[in-house]
Amino acid sequence: MLANAIAVISRYSSSIAQRRSIQAGLPNRPTPWSWRYARHFPRMGRSMRLIVLSLLLSAVSAGPLMAAETASPAAATPLVIGETFTIESKALGETRRINVYRPQPWGLDPKTPLPVLYMPDGGIGEDFLHVAGLVQVLTGNGSMRPFLLVGIENTERRRDMTGPSKDPQDQKIAPRIGGSAAYRTFLRDELMPQVRQRYPTTDERALIGESLAGLFVVETLLQEPTLFNSYIALDPSLWWNRGAMLAGAAKQLPAETRALPRVFLASSGQPELAASTARLAELLQQASPSPLVKYLPLPEETHATIYHPAALQALRTLFPAPPASP
């Protein structure tokens, strides 16, 4: 556009010069544009000067915009926060996707073995990202020891997280239920060996889950307490099978206490879940030695909102970072 504006000025100035040369009886010779412009532009009519000035301003202002519009945007690349792999599970008869996040706070050697925090509901579209965010920020600010986070993406959640149930209402929630024992076999015999093979880890293991996954956490605590060192159950669905797990918990506590696990429980403001979780906390507190580290009621939270704030408190409470050396 700038070139067009200059051309307009040039033609206008040239035509003036030619007419005046003819009127003065001079030869009609081409005149250098710079000379014609300097000599004749000041003599344009006022309206023509305004038109030419507008053309020049438009050309100058439009140039950068046109360049920006035609420039190609920088190529986007994937945002990577961890690793993902799959396992062909014989215990479950299917392929399972595993997501892994290793925090890297300042000063941590990338080859340092870390304890492992396992989480059901560990898909990218489930709870993995927000729990990974907690691990990242808490290890970064010194509120938590670094843990390797291993998330297991769901395929049939209600099958994997539940034990058998005789309640007809429970049997209606999914085509298949009662697969928790097979899921635990998958964790113990297939996933854990893979994690040890792929990553530098210590022998310390923890399990975190909410709702039906919290039910699985409690069931594992009671049935196989040595599988993990720490158990975090948030708003566990202890109503499953008409509360049979809670009713039989007292008989299983002696074996559970010998394993010396550490337990964190939390409940939302949902009345039935809050009452059953408080009852479980009471039973654990009465055991000797008590495995209960903390029971955290959060009545201001709903079943849909409890996971993140409760997990924040659980990770701080169970896995505090050692005091900084002077």
C-alpha positions in Angstrom: 0.0 0.0 0.0 2.9 2.4 0.7 4.2 1.8 -2.9 0.7 2.5 -4.3 0.6 5.8 -2.4 4.0 6.8 -3.6 3.0 6.0 -7.2 -0.1 8.2 -6.9 2.0 11.1 -5.7 4.6 10.5 -8.4 2.0 10.5 -11.2 0.2 13.5 -9.8 3.5 15.4 -9.4 4.7 14.4 -12.9 1.4 15.5 -14.5 1.8 18.9 -12.9 5.4 19.3 -14.1 4.5 18.2 -17.6 1.6 20.7 -17.9 3.7 23.6 -16.7 6.6 22.7 -18.9 4.3 22.7 -21.9 2.8 26.0 -20.9 6.3 27.5 -20.5 7.4 26.2 -23.9 10.0 23.8 -22.3 10.7 20.3 -23.6 8.7 17.6 -22.0 11.4 15.7 -20.2 11.0 13.1 -17.4 11.9 14.7 -14.1 13.4 12.8 -11.2 10.7 11.8 -8.8 12.4 13.3 -5.8 12.7 16.6 -7.5 9.2 16.6 -8.8 7.9 15.6 -5.4 9.8 18.3 -3.5 8.9 21.0 -6.0 5.2 20.2 -6.7 3.8 18.5 -3.6 3.6 21.8 -1.7 1.6 23.3 -4.5 -1.1 20.7 -4.5 -4.6 21.7 -3.6 -5.5 21.3 0.0 -8.0 18.5 -0.6 -5.4 16.6 -2.7 -2.8 17.0 0.1 -5.3 15.5 2.6 -6.0 12.6 0.3 -2.3 11.8 -0.2 -1.6 12.2 3.5 -4.4 9.7 4.3 -3.0 7.2 1.8 0.5 7.5 3.3 -0.8 7.0 6.9 -3.0 4.1 5.9 0.0 2.4 4.2 2.3 2.8 7.1 -0.2 1.6 9.7 -1.5 -1.3 7.7 1.9 -2.7 7.0 2.6 -4.3 10.4 -0.9 -5.7 10.5 -0.6 -7.3 7.2 2.8 -8.8 8.1 1.3 -10.2 11.4 -1.7 -11.7 9.5 0.6 -13.4 7.0 3.2 -14.7 9.5 2.9 -18.4 10.3 2.2 -19.2 14.0 4.8 -21.1 15.9 4.3 -24.9 15.9 2.7 -26.3 19.1 4.3 -29.2 20.9 2.7 -31.6 23.5 2.8 -30.6 27.2 4.4 -33.5 29.0 4.3 -33.9 32.8 5.2 -37.5 33.1 5.1 -40.9 31.4 2.5 -43.4 30.3 2.6 -47.1 29.5 0.3 -50.1 29.2 0.2 -53.5 30.9 -1.4 -56.6 29.5 -3.1 -57.9 32.7 -3.8 -61.6 33.1 -5.5 -61.0 36.4 -8.0 -58.6 34.8 -8.0 -60.1 31.2 -7.4 -56.7 29.6 -4.9 -53.9 28.8 -4.5 -51.3 31.5 -3.0 -47.8 31.0 -0.7 -46.5 33.7 0.3 -42.8 34.2 3.4 -41.9 36.2 4.5 -38.6 37.6 7.9 -38.1 39.3 8.3 -34.7 41.1 11.6 -33.0 40.7 12.0 -30.5 43.5 15.2 -28.5 43.7 18.2 -30.5 44.7 16.7 -34.0 44.2 18.9 -36.4 42.2 16.8 -37.8 39.3 18.2 -41.2 40.1 17.1 -41.1 43.8 14.8 -44.0 44.7 11.3 -42.7 45.8 8.4 -44.2 47.7 5.4 -44.9 45.5 1.8 -43.5 45.8 -0.7 -45.7 43.9 -4.0 -44.3 42.9 -7.1 -45.8 41.3 -9.0 -43.3 39.2 -5.6 -42.4 37.8 -6.5 -41.5 34.2 -5.7 -38.1 32.6 -9.5 -37.4 32.5 -10.0 -38.6 36.1 -8.0 -37.6 39.2 -4.4 -38.0 38.1 -3.7 -34.4 37.1 -4.9 -32.7 40.2 -3.2 -35.2 42.5 0.0 -34.8 40.5 -0.4 -31.1 41.0 -0.5 -31.6 44.7 2.5 -33.8 44.7 4.4 -31.2 42.6 3.6 -28.2 44.8 3.9 -29.9 48.1 7.3 -31.4 47.3 8.4 -28.1 45.8 7.5 -26.0 48.9 8.9 -28.6 51.3 5.5 -29.7 52.8 5.8 -33.3 51.6 8.5 -35.9 50.9 8.8 -36.7 47.2 6.7 -39.7 46.0 6.4 -41.3 42.7 2.8 -41.1 41.7 1.4 -44.1 39.8 -2.2 -43.7 38.4 -4.2 -46.6 37.1 -6.7 -45.5 34.5 -10.2 -47.0 34.8 -11.9 -49.4 32.4 -14.7 -50.7 34.6 -14.5 -48.7 37.8 -17.5 -50.2 39.6 -16.3 -53.7 38.8 -12.7 -53.1 40.0 -13.5 -51.0 43.1 -16.2 -53.2 44.7 -16.3 -56.6 46.4 -19.3 -58.9 46.1 -22.7 -57.7 47.2 -26.0 -59.4 47.9 -27.9 -56.1 47.8 -30.1 -55.9 44.6 -29.6 -52.2 44.5 -25.8 -52.6 44.4 -26.1 -55.1 41.6 -27.9 -52.6 39.4 -25.1 -50.0 39.4 -23.1 -51.7 36.7 -23.1 -54.8 34.4 -20.3 -56.3 36.5 -19.4 -55.8 40.1 -17.3 -57.6 42.8 -13.9 -57.5 41.0 -11.8 -55.9 43.8 -9.9 -59.1 44.6 -8.8 -59.5 41.0 -7.8 -55.8 40.9 -5.7 -56.2 44.1 -4.0 -59.2 42.4 -3.3 -56.9 39.4 -1.7 -54.3 41.7 0.4 -56.8 43.7 1.5 -59.3 41.1 1.6 -57.3 37.9 1.8 -53.5 38.4 4.1 -53.3 41.3 6.8 -55.4 39.7 6.6 -53.3 36.6 7.0 -50.1 38.6 10.0 -51.5 40.4 11.6 -52.5 37.1 11.0 -49.2 35.4 11.8 -46.7 38.1 14.1 -46.3 41.1 11.8 -46.9 44.1 12.0 -47.7 47.8 9.9 -50.4 49.5 7.5 -47.8 50.9 4.1 -47.8 49.3 0.9 -45.9 49.8 -2.7 -46.1 48.4 -5.2 -43.3 47.9 -8.8 -43.3 46.8 -12.1 -41.5 47.1 -15.7 -42.8 47.0 -15.7 -46.4 45.6 -11.9 -46.1 45.3 -12.0 -45.2 49.0 -14.0 -48.4 49.6 -11.3 -50.3 47.9 -8.6 -48.7 50.1 -10.5 -49.7 53.2 -11.1 -53.2 51.9 -7.4 -53.6 51.2 -6.5 -52.3 54.6 -8.7 -54.9 56.3 -7.9 -57.8 54.0 -4.3 -57.3 53.1 -2.9 -54.7 55.4 0.8 -55.4 54.5 0.3 -54.6 50.9 0.8 -50.9 51.6 2.4 -48.9 54.4 -0.1 -46.0 54.3 -3.8 -45.9 53.4 -5.8 -42.8 52.4 -9.6 -43.2 52.2 -11.6 -40.1 51.3 -15.4 -40.3 51.7 -15.3 -44.1 51.3 -18.5 -45.8 50.0 -18.9 -47.9 53.1 -22.6 -48.3 52.4 -21.7 -51.0 49.8 -23.3 -54.4 50.5 -25.5 -52.8 53.1 -22.5 -51.8 55.2 -21.1 -55.3 55.6 -17.5 -54.2 55.5 -17.9 -51.8 58.4 -19.9 -54.3 60.4 -17.1 -56.9 60.1 -14.2 -54.5 60.6 -13.7 -55.1 64.3 -13.0 -58.8 63.7 -10.2 -58.0 61.2 -8.5 -55.3 63.3 -6.0 -57.6 65.1 -4.3 -58.7 61.9 -4.5 -55.2 60.6 -2.8 -53.6 63.6 0.1 -56.2 63.5 1.0 -54.8 60.1 1.4 -51.3 61.6 -0.1 -49.4 58.7 -0.8 -45.7 58.8 -4.3 -44.5 58.0 -5.9 -41.2 57.0 -9.6 -40.9 56.7 -11.8 -37.9 55.6 -15.5 -37.4 55.1 -17.6 -34.8 53.4 -20.9 -33.2 54.6 -22.9 -36.1 53.1 -24.6 -37.5 56.2 -24.5 -41.2 55.5 -20.8 -41.1 54.4 -19.8 -38.9 57.3 -21.4 -41.2 59.8 -19.9 -44.4 58.4 -16.4 -42.9 58.1 -16.6 -41.5 61.6 -17.6 -45.0 62.8 -14.6 -46.6 61.0 -12.3 -44.0 62.5 -13.6 -44.8 66.0 -13.0 -48.5 65.5 -9.4 -47.8 64.3 -8.8 -45.5 67.2 -9.8 -48.2 69.7 -7.3 -50.7 68.2 -4.0 -51.1 69.9 -1.7 -49.8 68.6 -4.0 -47.6 66.6 -3.2 -47.3 62.9 -5.3 -44.1 62.6 -3.1 -41.1 62.1 -6.0 -38.7 61.5 -9.7 -38.5 60.8 -10.6 -35.2 59.1 -14.3 -34.3 58.8 -14.9 -31.7 56.1 -18.6 -30.9 56.4 -18.3 -27.9 54.1 -17.3 -30.1 51.2 -19.6 -32.3 49.1 -18.9 -35.8 47.8 -18.0 -34.1 44.5 -15.5 -31.6 46.0 -13.8 -33.4 48.8 -11.0 -35.2 47.0 -8.6 -32.3 46.4 -8.7 -30.5 49.8 -8.7 -33.8 51.7 -5.8 -35.2 49.6 -3.9 -32.0 50.3 -4.2 -32.5 54.1 -3.5 -36.3 53.8 -0.2 -35.8 51.9 0.9 -33.2 54.4 0.0 -35.3 57.4 1.3 -38.7 56.4 4.4 -37.7 54.4 5.9 -34.5 55.9 9.3 -33.5 54.6 12.1 -33.8 57.2 13.3 -30.5 58.7 15.8 -28.7 56.6 19.3 -29.1 57.7 20.8 -25.9 59.1 
